Amino acid sequence: MSAALFRGTGMRERVARLALLLTLIFAAASPAFAFNPDEVLKDPVLEQRARNLTSQLRCMVCQNQSIDDSNAELARDLRVLVRERLVEGDSDKAVIDYVVSRYGEFVLLKPRLSLRTVLLWGAPIGLTLAGIFAVFVFSRRRASQEQPQKLSADEEERIRNLIEK
């Protein structure tokens, strides 16, 4: 089959097809490398719960991947830990709480809603609104200030005399 794929074409086309074929092979196989078969639980319900939990936890090495998708050793250790806790009978919440107690809130891909996260997300909006309000108040105050009155003829004459001395 591979011989038929490259027969009757120019060298550039052959190289391009080979590059495309290799790209497709490696792209299709890359998610399979993250998850090891020895980590799979025999109980399909527990396995589904484990997969759900590991997709919610951040890999502390990769930081933009879940531990379900990561190849890092720490991610593998965390996947095994999640499965061990589930086999011991822990609830999903208990497993998440355990991992958060060890690694902090950052381990959650979707952080919990708390005062801290509200402040973190709300502070930029609040500061922007405060800045807009300050600019508005400042510009209104400047506009409402009285313009200086023109000097009378006597006052202008007096100033001219003081300057000339």
ChimeraX commands (.cxc) that place a marker at each C-alpha (Angstrom):
marker #1 position 0.00,0.00,0.00 radius 0.5
marker #1 position 2.76,2.44,0.89 radius 0.5
marker #1 position 4.48,1.73,-2.43 radius 0.5
marker #1 position 1.28,2.66,-4.28 radius 0.5
marker #1 position 1.10,5.87,-2.28 radius 0.5
marker #1 position 4.45,7.04,-3.63 radius 0.5
marker #1 position 4.45,5.54,-7.15 radius 0.5
marker #1 position 4.38,7.80,-10.19 radius 0.5
marker #1 position 5.00,11.11,-8.41 radius 0.5
marker #1 position 7.84,13.57,-8.28 radius 0.5
marker #1 position 10.33,13.70,-5.43 radius 0.5
marker #1 position 8.73,16.79,-3.87 radius 0.5
marker #1 position 5.31,15.17,-3.81 radius 0.5
marker #1 position 6.75,12.02,-2.25 radius 0.5
marker #1 position 8.45,13.98,0.52 radius 0.5
marker #1 position 5.30,16.03,1.14 radius 0.5
marker #1 position 3.13,12.90,1.34 radius 0.5
marker #1 position 5.61,11.20,3.65 radius 0.5
marker #1 position 5.70,14.27,5.93 radius 0.5
marker #1 position 1.90,14.39,5.99 radius 0.5
marker #1 position 1.67,10.68,6.74 radius 0.5
marker #1 position 4.19,10.91,9.61 radius 0.5
marker #1 position 2.42,13.96,11.03 radius 0.5
marker #1 position -0.91,12.17,11.01 radius 0.5
marker #1 position 0.56,9.06,12.64 radius 0.5
marker #1 position 2.21,11.01,15.47 radius 0.5
marker #1 position -0.77,13.33,15.98 radius 0.5
marker #1 position -3.16,10.41,16.25 radius 0.5
marker #1 position -0.92,8.51,18.66 radius 0.5
marker #1 position 0.09,11.36,21.02 radius 0.5
marker #1 position -2.97,11.25,23.34 radius 0.5
marker #1 position -2.44,7.52,23.80 radius 0.5
marker #1 position 0.99,8.09,25.34 radius 0.5
marker #1 position -0.36,10.07,28.31 radius 0.5
marker #1 position -2.43,7.32,29.85 radius 0.5
marker #1 position -0.83,3.98,30.79 radius 0.5
marker #1 position -2.87,0.76,30.62 radius 0.5
marker #1 position -1.68,-0.31,34.08 radius 0.5
marker #1 position -3.51,2.71,35.55 radius 0.5
marker #1 position -6.95,1.56,34.38 radius 0.5
marker #1 position -9.32,0.26,37.05 radius 0.5
marker #1 position -11.25,-2.97,36.54 radius 0.5
marker #1 position -14.55,-1.42,37.63 radius 0.5
marker #1 position -15.82,0.72,34.70 radius 0.5
marker #1 position -17.85,2.99,37.01 radius 0.5
marker #1 position -14.81,3.76,39.17 radius 0.5
marker #1 position -12.68,4.20,36.05 radius 0.5
marker #1 position -15.16,6.72,34.65 radius 0.5
marker #1 position -15.13,8.62,37.96 radius 0.5
marker #1 position -11.33,8.56,37.93 radius 0.5
marker #1 position -11.19,9.89,34.37 radius 0.5
marker #1 position -13.66,12.63,35.29 radius 0.5
marker #1 position -11.57,13.65,38.31 radius 0.5
marker #1 position -8.21,13.52,36.51 radius 0.5
marker #1 position -9.59,15.74,33.75 radius 0.5
marker #1 position -10.35,18.40,36.40 radius 0.5
marker #1 position -6.86,18.45,37.93 radius 0.5
marker #1 position -3.97,20.50,36.52 radius 0.5
marker #1 position -0.58,18.96,35.88 radius 0.5
marker #1 position 1.79,20.96,38.09 radius 0.5
marker #1 position 4.64,20.34,35.63 radius 0.5
marker #1 position 2.86,21.20,32.36 radius 0.5
marker #1 position 0.40,23.67,33.96 radius 0.5
marker #1 position -1.84,23.95,30.89 radius 0.5
marker #1 position -2.83,20.29,30.74 radius 0.5
marker #1 position -4.93,18.09,32.91 radius 0.5
marker #1 position -3.20,15.18,34.61 radius 0.5
marker #1 position -5.31,12.97,32.36 radius 0.5
marker #1 position -3.55,14.38,29.26 radius 0.5
marker #1 position -0.03,14.87,30.65 radius 0.5
marker #1 position 2.97,12.57,30.21 radius 0.5
marker #1 position 4.81,13.97,33.25 radius 0.5
marker #1 position 5.77,11.61,36.09 radius 0.5
marker #1 position 3.95,13.79,38.62 radius 0.5
marker #1 position 0.78,13.57,36.53 radius 0.5
marker #1 position 1.10,9.79,36.45 radius 0.5
marker #1 position 1.58,9.71,40.23 radius 0.5
marker #1 position -1.51,11.88,40.70 radius 0.5
marker #1 position -3.58,9.66,38.38 radius 0.5
marker #1 position -2.55,6.63,40.45 radius 0.5
marker #1 position -3.31,8.53,43.68 radius 0.5
marker #1 position -6.81,9.46,42.47 radius 0.5
marker #1 position -7.52,5.84,41.57 radius 0.5
marker #1 position -6.19,4.57,44.90 radius 0.5
marker #1 position -8.41,7.00,46.81 radius 0.5
marker #1 position -11.46,5.96,44.78 radius 0.5
marker #1 position -10.75,2.27,45.38 radius 0.5
marker #1 position -10.50,3.03,49.13 radius 0.5
marker #1 position -14.05,4.41,48.94 radius 0.5
marker #1 position -13.47,8.18,48.93 radius 0.5
marker #1 position -16.10,10.37,47.31 radius 0.5
marker #1 position -15.19,12.59,44.36 radius 0.5
marker #1 position -15.26,15.65,46.63 radius 0.5
marker #1 position -12.99,13.93,49.18 radius 0.5
marker #1 position -10.45,13.07,46.47 radius 0.5
marker #1 position -10.46,16.65,45.12 radius 0.5
marker #1 position -10.18,18.08,48.66 radius 0.5
marker #1 position -7.25,15.76,49.39 radius 0.5
marker #1 position -5.34,16.80,46.27 radius 0.5
marker #1 position -6.12,20.50,46.89 radius 0.5
marker #1 position -4.89,20.19,50.49 radius 0.5
marker #1 position -1.55,18.91,49.19 radius 0.5
marker #1 position -1.07,21.13,46.11 radius 0.5
marker #1 position -3.30,24.17,46.69 radius 0.5
marker #1 position -6.18,25.62,44.67 radius 0.5
marker #1 position -3.89,26.03,41.64 radius 0.5
marker #1 position -4.18,22.29,40.97 radius 0.5
marker #1 position -7.83,22.78,39.94 radius 0.5
marker #1 position -8.32,23.61,36.27 radius 0.5
marker #1 position -11.61,25.32,37.21 radius 0.5
marker #1 position -11.03,27.02,40.58 radius 0.5
marker #1 position -13.78,27.02,43.18 radius 0.5
marker #1 position -15.84,30.17,43.64 radius 0.5
marker #1 position -14.59,31.84,46.81 radius 0.5
marker #1 position -13.93,35.35,48.06 radius 0.5
marker #1 position -10.34,35.02,46.89 radius 0.5
marker #1 position -11.25,34.07,43.31 radius 0.5
marker #1 position -13.96,36.76,43.17 radius 0.5
marker #1 position -11.39,39.35,44.24 radius 0.5
marker #1 position -8.86,37.99,41.77 radius 0.5
marker #1 position -11.29,38.23,38.85 radius 0.5
marker #1 position -13.16,41.32,40.08 radius 0.5
marker #1 position -10.19,43.52,41.01 radius 0.5
marker #1 position -9.26,44.50,37.42 radius 0.5
marker #1 position -12.88,45.35,36.64 radius 0.5
marker #1 position -13.25,47.30,39.90 radius 0.5
marker #1 position -10.02,49.22,39.35 radius 0.5
marker #1 position -11.03,50.06,35.78 radius 0.5
marker #1 position -14.41,51.36,36.95 radius 0.5
marker #1 position -12.75,53.36,39.76 radius 0.5
marker #1 position -10.37,54.91,37.22 radius 0.5
marker #1 position -13.22,55.86,34.89 radius 0.5
marker #1 position -15.12,57.37,37.83 radius 0.5
marker #1 position -12.03,59.35,38.95 radius 0.5
marker #1 position -11.50,60.74,35.43 radius 0.5
marker #1 position -15.19,61.68,35.24 radius 0.5
marker #1 position -15.15,63.46,38.64 radius 0.5
marker #1 position -11.87,65.24,37.87 radius 0.5
marker #1 position -13.09,66.48,34.48 radius 0.5
marker #1 position -16.41,67.68,35.96 radius 0.5
marker #1 position -14.61,69.51,38.75 radius 0.5
marker #1 position -12.32,71.29,36.29 radius 0.5
marker #1 position -15.24,72.27,34.07 radius 0.5
marker #1 position -17.21,73.68,37.00 radius 0.5
marker #1 position -14.37,75.88,38.25 radius 0.5
marker #1 position -14.90,79.53,37.53 radius 0.5
marker #1 position -12.80,81.08,34.85 radius 0.5
marker #1 position -10.66,83.95,36.15 radius 0.5
marker #1 position -12.22,87.37,35.59 radius 0.5
marker #1 position -10.52,89.90,33.42 radius 0.5
marker #1 position -8.59,92.61,35.15 radius 0.5
marker #1 position -9.99,96.10,35.27 radius 0.5
marker #1 position -8.12,98.95,33.62 radius 0.5
marker #1 position -6.87,100.17,37.03 radius 0.5
marker #1 position -5.54,96.71,37.94 radius 0.5
marker #1 position -3.75,96.34,34.58 radius 0.5
marker #1 position -2.17,99.78,34.99 radius 0.5
marker #1 position -1.02,98.94,38.52 radius 0.5
marker #1 position 0.56,95.65,37.37 radius 0.5
marker #1 position 2.34,97.41,34.50 radius 0.5
marker #1 position 3.75,99.97,36.96 radius 0.5
marker #1 position 4.96,97.22,39.30 radius 0.5
marker #1 position 6.67,95.36,36.48 radius 0.5
marker #1 position 8.44,98.45,35.15 radius 0.5
marker #1 position 9.95,99.32,38.53 radius 0.5
marker link #1:1,2 radius 0.2
marker link #1:2,3 radius 0.2
marker link #1:3,4 radius 0.2
marker link #1:4,5 radius 0.2
marker link #1:5,6 radius 0.2
marker link #1:6,7 radius 0.2
marker link #1:7,8 radius 0.2
marker link #1:8,9 radius 0.2
marker link #1:9,10 radius 0.2
marker link #1:10,11 radius 0.2
marker link #1:11,12 radius 0.2
marker link #1:12,13 radius 0.2
marker link #1:13,14 radius 0.2
marker link #1:14,15 radius 0.2
marker link #1:15,16 radius 0.2
marker link #1:16,17 radius 0.2
marker link #1:17,18 radius 0.2
marker link #1:18,19 radius 0.2
marker link #1:19,20 radius 0.2
marker link #1:20,21 radius 0.2
marker link #1:21,22 radius 0.2
marker link #1:22,23 radius 0.2
marker link #1:23,24 radius 0.2
marker link #1:24,25 radius 0.2
marker link #1:25,26 radius 0.2
marker link #1:26,27 radius 0.2
marker link #1:27,28 radius 0.2
marker link #1:28,29 radius 0.2
marker link #1:29,30 radius 0.2
marker link #1:30,31 radius 0.2
marker link #1:31,32 radius 0.2
marker link #1:32,33 radius 0.2
marker link #1:33,34 radius 0.2
marker link #1:34,35 radius 0.2
marker link #1:35,36 radius 0.2
marker link #1:36,37 radius 0.2
marker link #1:37,38 radius 0.2
marker link #1:38,39 radius 0.2
marker link #1:39,40 radius 0.2
marker link #1:40,41 radius 0.2
marker link #1:41,42 radius 0.2
marker link #1:42,43 radius 0.2
marker link #1:43,44 radius 0.2
marker link #1:44,45 radius 0.2
marker link #1:45,46 radius 0.2
marker link #1:46,47 radius 0.2
marker link #1:47,48 radius 0.2
marker link #1:48,49 radius 0.2
marker link #1:49,50 radius 0.2
marker link #1:50,51 radius 0.2
marker link #1:51,52 radius 0.2
marker link #1:52,53 radius 0.2
marker link #1:53,54 radius 0.2
marker link #1:54,55 radius 0.2
marker link #1:55,56 radius 0.2
marker link #1:56,57 radius 0.2
marker link #1:57,58 radius 0.2
marker link #1:58,59 radius 0.2
marker link #1:59,60 radius 0.2
marker link #1:60,61 radius 0.2
marker link #1:61,62 radius 0.2
marker link #1:62,63 radius 0.2
marker link #1:63,64 radius 0.2
marker link #1:64,65 radius 0.2
marker link #1:65,66 radius 0.2
marker link #1:66,67 radius 0.2
marker link #1:67,68 radius 0.2
marker link #1:68,69 radius 0.2
marker link #1:69,70 radius 0.2
marker link #1:70,71 radius 0.2
marker link #1:71,72 radius 0.2
marker link #1:72,73 radius 0.2
marker link #1:73,74 radius 0.2
marker link #1:74,75 radius 0.2
marker link #1:75,76 radius 0.2
marker link #1:76,77 radius 0.2
marker link #1:77,78 radius 0.2
marker link #1:78,79 radius 0.2
marker link #1:79,80 radius 0.2
marker link #1:80,81 radius 0.2
marker link #1:81,82 radius 0.2
marker link #1:82,83 radius 0.2
marker link #1:83,84 radius 0.2
marker link #1:84,85 radius 0.2
marker link #1:85,86 radius 0.2
marker link #1:86,87 radius 0.2
marker link #1:87,88 radius 0.2
marker link #1:88,89 radius 0.2
marker link #1:89,90 radius 0.2
marker link #1:90,91 radius 0.2
marker link #1:91,92 radius 0.2
marker link #1:92,93 radius 0.2
marker link #1:93,94 radius 0.2
marker link #1:94,95 radius 0.2
marker link #1:95,96 radius 0.2
marker link #1:96,97 radius 0.2
marker link #1:97,98 radius 0.2
marker link #1:98,99 radius 0.2
marker link #1:99,100 radius 0.2
marker link #1:100,101 radius 0.2
marker link #1:101,102 radius 0.2
marker link #1:102,103 radius 0.2
marker link #1:103,104 radius 0.2
marker link #1:104,105 radius 0.2
marker link #1:105,106 radius 0.2
marker link #1:106,107 radius 0.2
marker link #1:107,108 radius 0.2
marker link #1:108,109 radius 0.2
marker link #1:109,110 radius 0.2
marker link #1:110,111 radius 0.2
marker link #1:111,112 radius 0.2
marker link #1:112,113 radius 0.2
marker link #1:113,114 radius 0.2
marker link #1:114,115 radius 0.2
marker link #1:115,116 radius 0.2
marker link #1:116,117 radius 0.2
marker link #1:117,118 radius 0.2
marker link #1:118,119 radius 0.2
marker link #1:119,120 radius 0.2
marker link #1:120,121 radius 0.2
marker link #1:121,122 radius 0.2
marker link #1:122,123 radius 0.2
marker link #1:123,124 radius 0.2
marker link #1:124,125 radius 0.2
marker link #1:125,126 radius 0.2
marker link #1:126,127 radius 0.2
marker link #1:127,128 radius 0.2
marker link #1:128,129 radius 0.2
marker link #1:129,130 radius 0.2
marker link #1:130,131 radius 0.2
marker link #1:131,132 radius 0.2
marker link #1:132,133 radius 0.2
marker link #1:133,134 radius 0.2
marker link #1:134,135 radius 0.2
marker link #1:135,136 radius 0.2
marker link #1:136,137 radius 0.2
marker link #1:137,138 radius 0.2
marker link #1:138,139 radius 0.2
marker link #1:139,140 radius 0.2
marker link #1:140,141 radius 0.2
marker link #1:141,142 radius 0.2
marker link #1:142,143 radius 0.2
marker link #1:143,144 radius 0.2
marker link #1:144,145 radius 0.2
marker link #1:145,146 radius 0.2
marker link #1:146,147 radius 0.2
marker link #1:147,148 radius 0.2
marker link #1:148,149 radius 0.2
marker link #1:149,150 radius 0.2
marker link #1:150,151 radius 0.2
marker link #1:151,152 radius 0.2
marker link #1:152,153 radius 0.2
marker link #1:153,154 radius 0.2
marker link #1:154,155 radius 0.2
marker link #1:155,156 radius 0.2
marker link #1:156,157 radius 0.2
marker link #1:157,158 radius 0.2
marker link #1:158,159 radius 0.2
marker link #1:159,160 radius 0.2
marker link #1:160,161 radius 0.2
marker link #1:161,162 radius 0.2
marker link #1:162,163 radius 0.2
marker link #1:163,164 radius 0.2
marker link #1:164,165 radius 0.2
view
